[in-house]
Amino acid sequence: MADLEDSLDRLAAATGFSGVVRVDRGGRVELARSYGLAHRGLELPNTVDTRFAVASGTKGLTALTVASLLEEGRLDLATTARSVLGADLPLVDDRVTVEQLLAHRSGIGDYVDEETIDSATAYLLPVPVHRLAATEDYLAVLDGHPQAFPPGERFAYNNSGFVVLALIAERVGGAPFAELVRSRVCEPAGMGDTEFLRSDEPAARTALGYLDAEGLRTNVLHLPVRGSGDGGVYTTAADVHALWSALDAGRIVPAERVADMLRPRSDVPAESLRYGLGFWLHPTSDAVVLIGADAGVSFRTVHDRAAGVTHTVLANTTDGAWPVARLLQELLTP
């Protein structure tokens, strides 16, 4: 472990890494280290319990929230989005199902088409970001995008699909999406530091997201002021580990439901991964992965259930997590 710590310190110094790294093995914390600044203007350092935005890492929480509604019989994997959306989002194919949305196989038009974005820091949403504070507000950016291909035809990573899932969850769950995530995922998992914070109300012990490795420009103008089903939750390294532990123990949804969520629905060669329902999957092992990338945010956590090893990198810069995540993958993969 001393070799890993030394390698991390050298890499962090060489790349200007700003964030937190945690490694758990066999049920104990093997390494937890923080680097860089949570607030550059005030020169406040990151600590191991700093909260970071995790962008699309949120999709795992969305999937589990929906799964809890499936367990209660309020939804079924075959439930169509149209049966819940009613007249909203008329360009979504009437055949699109909850399962296809969870698996990125719905083919609906995407309000953030990542294949066409050259740079996360250059992209701006088509509406003022302060208008996107509640899930229903996202109807303004979800609408108007035609179906890209027939439902179920193939995998295509899709942010709109997970906001639609959040809308569905709200409408059948009877509460705002953030409350559903808290009560159905975070509370049973013991994730007390995980929540949808507003980016224009910086909270204590929370890292600002910076567009570049240096400078003071944050991502506050680039992302919705409050996230929803496709991204925007804030969490800590300890809470990420708590999520994996709760998933394994069946405290969020039963083991049978977890196994179905982690059953591969698609091979994704471009990412050297597979995909289940809301979770990335290692191409050959049973390791499970969550990844988040956006302006001022980079995040990757890998939970190797068979080896009993979890490693997590949270960073408050656009690309800062990736060199560290690669190092951990090289040193910790059996």
N, C-alpha and C positions, 0 to 999 in steps of 0.2 A: 504493500500500500504506500510505502514511502516513495517508491519509484513513480507511482501514479501521481502522488501529490507534487513531486518535483516536476514531472512532465506537465502537469496542469499549470503550475506556477510559471514555468518557462513559456508555455503557449499563451497564457493570459497576458504576460508581459509583452510578448512579441506581437500579439494581435489587438491589444487594447481591450480585451474582453471585459464586459461589464455585466455582471449577473451572478447567479448562484449555481453551484454544481453539487449534486448529492448522489451518493452511491449507497445502496442498501444490499446486504447479502445475508441470507439466512436469518432474516428477521431482526437484524440489528443495523444501525447506521455505521457504515464503514468509513464514509467521508462526507463532510458537509463544509463547503468553502464558499466564501463570497468575494467578489472582486468589483472594483469600479464604484461608480456613484449612482445613487438613486435620484439625486437632484443635483445637477451640475452647478446651477447658479448659487445654491447654498452650500455646495461641497458636502452634501450628506452622503455618506457611504452606504452601499448596499450591505445588508446583513443576511444571515442565513434564513431569517424569518421575514424578509421583505416580500411584499406581494408584487407580482408581475402579471401583466396581461399575457394571455397565451393564445390569442387569435383563434385559429381553427382547432386548437386543443379543446375548445369548448364543445366541438361536435360530439365528443364522447359523452359529455354530460347531457347533451340534448338527446342522444340516442337512449341513454339510460332513463331519462325522464319519460320518453315515449314508451320504453319497455315497461315501466311501472304502470302506465295506463293500459298497456296490453294485458298485463297480469290481472288487472281489475276488470277486464272485459269491456272497458270503455272504448277501446279500439281493437282492431285486428290487423295483422300484416296485410290482409287483402282489402282493408278499408280504402276506398278511393279518396283522394284529396278533394274531389268535387263534392262528395257527400257532406263534407264539413265546410268547405269554402263557400258553397252556394254560388251566388253570382259573381263573387270576387275572383279576380285573376282569370278571366275567361279564356285566355290563350293557353292555359294549362290543359293538356289533353284530359278528357274525362276518364280515361282508363288508368291514369297514374295512381299507383298505390303507395301506402305507407312504406311497405318493404322496398319498393323501387326508390323512393326518396332516401331512405336510410342507406341504401347500397350505392348511391350515386348512379343509378341506372334508369332514372325517370325521363331523361331527355328534355326536361323543361328548359326554357330560356334562362340564362343566368345573368343576374344584375351585376355581378363581378366576374367577368369571363377571364380567368387567370391566364389562359392561353394567349390572349391578345395584349396582356399588360407587359410592357418592356421593363418597367421599374416600379416597385411598390411605392417608392417615395415620389414618383412623378404622377401617380394616379390620384384623381380626385373624384368623389362621388358626384352624381348629376344633380343632387339637391343639397342645400346647406346641411351640414352634418348635425347641427343642433336640432333639426326637425326629426331626427331618428332617435327618439328617446324611449319609445315603447314599441312592442312588436307590431301592433296594428299600424304604426306609422310607416313601417316598411312597405306597406301596400303601394306607396307612391313610387318606390324604386323597383319593386318586383313586377309591376304591371307593364305591359307593352312589349314583352320579349317573347317572340314566337317559339313554339316547340321546335327543338333542334333535331330530334329524331324520334321515332316511335318508342313508346315506353317499353323498357326491358331489353331493347336491342343491344346495348353495350354499356360499358362503364365510361362515364365522363364526370370528372370531379365538378361538383356543383354547389355553390354557396346558397343560391336561391332555394334549393331543395331543403336545406336545413332551417331556413327562416320559415318556409312553408310548414315544416314540421313543428316549429315553435307556435305558429298560428293555430295549427290543428290542436296541439297540446293545450293551449290556452282555452280554446273554444269547448273542448270536451272535458278539460280539467277544472274549469270554472275559477281560474285565478291567473294573474299575470305570470308570464313565463318565468321571470326571475324568482318569483315565489315558489313556483312548481319545482324549479331546479333545487332551490334551497331545501324545501321540505321533503322532496322525493329522492334526492341524491346526496346533498351535502350533509344534512342532519344525520341520516342513518350511517353515513361513512365517517362522521366525525371531522368534517372539513369546515371548521369554524372560521377560517380566514378566506374562504372562497365566496365571491359575490360579484354581481354585475355593478361595478362602480361607474359613475359618470366621469368622463375624462376632463370635464371643466370644473370638477370639484375635487381637486387632489386631496386624497385622504392620508392620514398618518401611516407610516410604514409601507408606503406604496411607491414603486419606482415610476418615474416619468419615462415615456418612450421617446427615444431620440432617433432622428432620421439618419444621422451620420455618426461615425466613430468619434468625431470631435464637433464642438459647437454646441449652441444652446437651443436649436430649433427642435421642437417636439412634434409629435404626430397628431396634435389636437385638432388640426384642420383637415386631416386625411381620413379619419375613421368616424363612424357613428358615435355620437356623444355617449350613447349607452348601447352595448351590444345586445345581440339576440341569439337565435339558435345556431348561427354559423360562426360566431366568434364574439370576443369581447369580455369574457369572464376574467377576473383577476384571482390569482391563487399563490400559494407558497410551495416550496419544495416539500415541506412536511405534509401538506394537504394532498399533493400529487401522490405521495407514497400511501397516504391514507385511502385514496381512491382505489389504488391497485389492491390493497389489503382487503377493503370492503368488497370489491368485485370478486376476489377469490373466495371470500367467506360467504358469499350470497346474502350480504346484508342489505344490498340495494334492490336487486331482483334475484330470484332463485337460481341455483347453479344451472338448471336445465335451460333457462332463458339466456344466461350468460354464454353457455356453450353454443346456442344457436346464433347469438350475436357475433361470436368469434369464428363461426363457420365461414370459410371463404366463399364469397359470391363472385369475385372477379380476380383475375391475375392482372397486375398493372406493371408490365415490364419497364415502362418509362421511369418508374420510381423504385424498381427492384423490390417491390412489395406486392402483397395481395390486400384485398379489402373485404371486410365482413359487413356488419351493420353498425356504422359509426366509428369503427376502429380499423386502423391499418394493421396488417399482419405480416410477420416475417415470411419471406418466400419459401422457406423450407422447415423452419422450426415452429413451435407454438408461442413464440414471443409476440407480444402485443405492443403496438406503437401508437402514440399520439404526437401530432406535429402541428405547430402553429407558425405562420409566417405572414408578416404584414409590415407596413411602415412603422418602424420603431419597436417591433416585436419579433423575437425568434425563440422558438421553444421546441424541445424534443424530449420525450420520455420513452424509455423502452423497458418493458416488464417481461423478463424471461422467466416464465412460471416454472419450467422444468429445472432450470439452474438455480432458482431462488435468488436471482440478481435483478435489481432495478437500478437504472441510472437515468438521471434527469438533469437537463440544462435549461435554465430560464435566463433570458437576456433582454435588456431594455434598449437594444439597438436592432436595426433591420436585419443584419446578417451575422451578428456576433456569436450566435450559438453554434453555428455549423462547424467551425474548426474544432471546437471543444467536443461536440457530439461525435465527430469522426474519430477523435482520439479515444473517447470512451468506447466506441464500437470496436475499435481495433484492439484495445487492451483488455476488454471485458467479455468479448464474445468467445465462447468455448471453441 
